[in-house]
Amino acid sequence: MRTWLRRGLWLAGFGCLWLNVGDDPPLWTGAYLQDVGRDAATVACITAEPALLQLTVRRADGSALSPTVKVAVEGEARRRHALRVEGLAPGAEYTYELVGSGRVERGRIRTASDDEKAPVRFAFLGDSGAQPWWVWLQRTPILHFPARWGWFPDAGPVSQIGAAVAAWQPDFVLHLGDVIYPRGQHAHYRPGFFRPFAAALRNAPFYVVVGNHDVMDADGQQVLANFRMPASSLTGDGRCFSFARGLVRIIGLDCNTDRTGDRYGADHPAHRYLLGELQAATEPFVIVASHFPMRSWSRQGNRGELLLGLLPELAAHGVTLYLSGHDHCYQRFGEPGDSEPMLVVSGGGGKDLYDLKAAQAGPRPAAMAKAFHWCGVEVAGGWLRVQAYGLDGAVLDRFEAKLPTAELLARIRAQNPARAARIERLGG
């Protein structure tokens, strides 16, 4: 009887080690770039405990800045750090070193060029926020500290995509939403994003479109706290943002309506913001991104309110591309030179994949693949080239857009004469 009692107590004690009774490990990260412009950049970091960090920036070619830039956090120590350096040279490369709290983090900064014809390369992907198995046990006594110390591996496809993007060395990365599953909580950011993309984050800023899973907890305050997107005057935060690099302008929209019970339309804040940015943009190539696809031959299907309320505006203003995620696959609708912008669905960033339909009403995708992937964009001179890469490096799709001409240029001139004039000058 005593033997069985001891065994029962031992089993009960061992079982208690697997109960989710503790707190989540604190979110902490390595150094990551944010908001890099022509003459300034921000290096961010989240520490597990309050700390005081110092940032040192030097020219990558060995020439000294005058003086060498050093930025220290003022006042009391903190967990969230955003150290900004200004007075950098446009189109230059720098190395940085972030020191403090027993750490030394190193990376590179490439500032935007003043030369509008300078090549630009960026990556985009969506729906990467898959969680490894151990995340659901990180609050248990037996796995809490191993999870906190980072002993376990990340989800395989996300890590592979993160490594591939880092090796490609983009100027920046555009994330198309659903950074973190299942509910966008801080506790899942380290294994679901900051670790798999650590190498890319050290050397290239990420700009994030807000997805539906990103706003499921606290209306997306986590994603806004973890990334420094250019704040819009309309919303006062980074839910919608716009920036330019060379000949391309990126406009990011928060088109979430699922949790508010309304629909996307002319009175939606993202729509009002978009119209203002389209009217002001002078870049020949304009890319609009939101999390939600307009057309899809996968699980989500077509989104009627976007086809009716958003697509006509993009077509009228001569937008080059509309990028989205949400459906976990790759799809492209349209061809270069069509009267409507090409629509790209890139939701294969690492979460589980969705099936593609064999038939559906409406235009058929020009290319589609049920595959984990990421996309690379290169802009130079009078063309913009996009390639979608699978995990093995195979090219799933490639296409190229050129400077608008003829009917498309006339349409742009009717809406935005300054943009048309710039296109004509470059084309001539």
Rosetta blueprint (number, residue, H / E / L):
1 M L
2 R H
3 T H
4 W H
5 L H
6 R H
7 R H
8 G H
9 L H
10 W H
11 L H
12 A H
13 G H
14 F H
15 G H
16 C H
17 L L
18 W L
19 L L
20 N L
21 V L
22 G L
23 D L
24 D L
25 P L
26 P L
27 L L
28 W L
29 T L
30 G L
31 A L
32 Y E
33 L E
34 Q E
35 D L
36 V L
37 G L
38 R L
39 D L
40 A E
41 A E
42 T E
43 V E
44 A E
45 C E
46 I E
47 T E
48 A E
49 E E
50 P E
51 A E
52 L L
53 L L
54 Q E
55 L E
56 T E
57 V E
58 R E
59 R E
60 A L
61 D L
62 G L
63 S L
64 A L
65 L L
66 S L
67 P L
68 T L
69 V E
70 K E
71 V E
72 A E
73 V L
74 E L
75 G L
76 E L
77 A L
78 R E
79 R E
80 R E
81 H E
82 A E
83 L E
84 R E
85 V E
86 E E
87 G L
88 L L
89 A L
90 P L
91 G L
92 A L
93 E E
94 Y E
95 T E
96 Y E
97 E E
98 L E
99 V E
100 G E
101 S L
102 G L
103 R E
104 V E
105 E E
106 R E
107 G E
108 R E
109 I E
110 R E
111 T L
112 A L
113 S L
114 D L
115 D L
116 E L
117 K L
118 A L
119 P L
120 V E
121 R E
122 F E
123 A E
124 F E
125 L E
126 G L
127 D L
128 S L
129 G L
130 A L
131 Q L
132 P L
133 W H
134 W H
135 V H
136 W H
137 L H
138 Q L
139 R L
140 T L
141 P L
142 I L
143 L L
144 H H
145 F H
146 P H
147 A H
148 R H
149 W L
150 G L
151 W L
152 F L
153 P L
154 D L
155 A L
156 G H
157 P H
158 V H
159 S H
160 Q H
161 I H
162 G H
163 A H
164 A H
165 V H
166 A H
167 A H
168 W H
169 Q L
170 P L
171 D L
172 F E
173 V E
174 L E
175 H E
176 L L
177 G L
178 D L
179 V L
180 I L
181 Y L
182 P L
183 R L
184 G L
185 Q L
186 H H
187 A H
188 H H
189 Y H
190 R H
191 P H
192 G H
193 F H
194 F H
195 R L
196 P L
197 F L
198 A H
199 A H
200 A H
201 L H
202 R H
203 N H
204 A L
205 P L
206 F E
207 Y E
208 V E
209 V L
210 V L
211 G L
212 N L
213 H H
214 D H
215 V H
216 M L
217 D L
218 A H
219 D H
220 G H
221 Q H
222 Q H
223 V H
224 L H
225 A H
226 N H
227 F L
228 R L
229 M L
230 P L
231 A L
232 S L
233 S L
234 L L
235 T L
236 G L
237 D L
238 G L
239 R L
240 C L
241 F E
242 S E
243 F E
244 A E
245 R E
246 G L
247 L L
248 V E
249 R E
250 I E
251 I E
252 G E
253 L L
254 D L
255 C L
256 N L
257 T L
258 D L
259 R L
260 T L
261 G L
262 D L
263 R L
264 Y L
265 G L
266 A L
267 D L
268 H L
269 P H
270 A H
271 H H
272 R H
273 Y H
274 L H
275 L H
276 G H
277 E H
278 L H
279 Q H
280 A H
281 A L
282 T L
283 E L
284 P L
285 F E
286 V E
287 I E
288 V E
289 A E
290 S L
291 H L
292 F L
293 P L
294 M L
295 R L
296 S L
297 W L
298 S L
299 R L
300 Q L
301 G L
302 N L
303 R L
304 G H
305 E H
306 L H
307 L H
308 L H
309 G H
310 L L
311 L H
312 P H
313 E H
314 L H
315 A H
316 A H
317 H L
318 G L
319 V L
320 T L
321 L E
322 Y E
323 L E
324 S E
325 G L
326 H L
327 D L
328 H L
329 C L
330 Y E
331 Q E
332 R E
333 F E
334 G L
335 E L
336 P L
337 G L
338 D L
339 S L
340 E L
341 P L
342 M E
343 L E
344 V E
345 V E
346 S E
347 G L
348 G L
349 G L
350 G L
351 K L
352 D L
353 L L
354 Y L
355 D L
356 L L
357 K L
358 A L
359 A L
360 Q L
361 A L
362 G L
363 P L
364 R L
365 P L
366 A L
367 A E
368 M E
369 A E
370 K L
371 A L
372 F L
373 H E
374 W E
375 C E
376 G E
377 V E
378 E E
379 V E
380 A E
381 G L
382 G L
383 W E
384 L E
385 R E
386 V E
387 Q E
388 A E
389 Y E
390 G E
391 L L
392 D L
393 G L
394 A L
395 V E
396 L E
397 D E
398 R E
399 F E
400 E E
401 A E
402 K E
403 L L
404 P L
405 T L
406 A H
407 E H
408 L H
409 L H
410 A H
411 R H
412 I H
413 R H
414 A H
415 Q H
416 N L
417 P H
418 A H
419 R H
420 A H
421 A H
422 R H
423 I H
424 E H
425 R H
426 L H
427 G H
428 G L
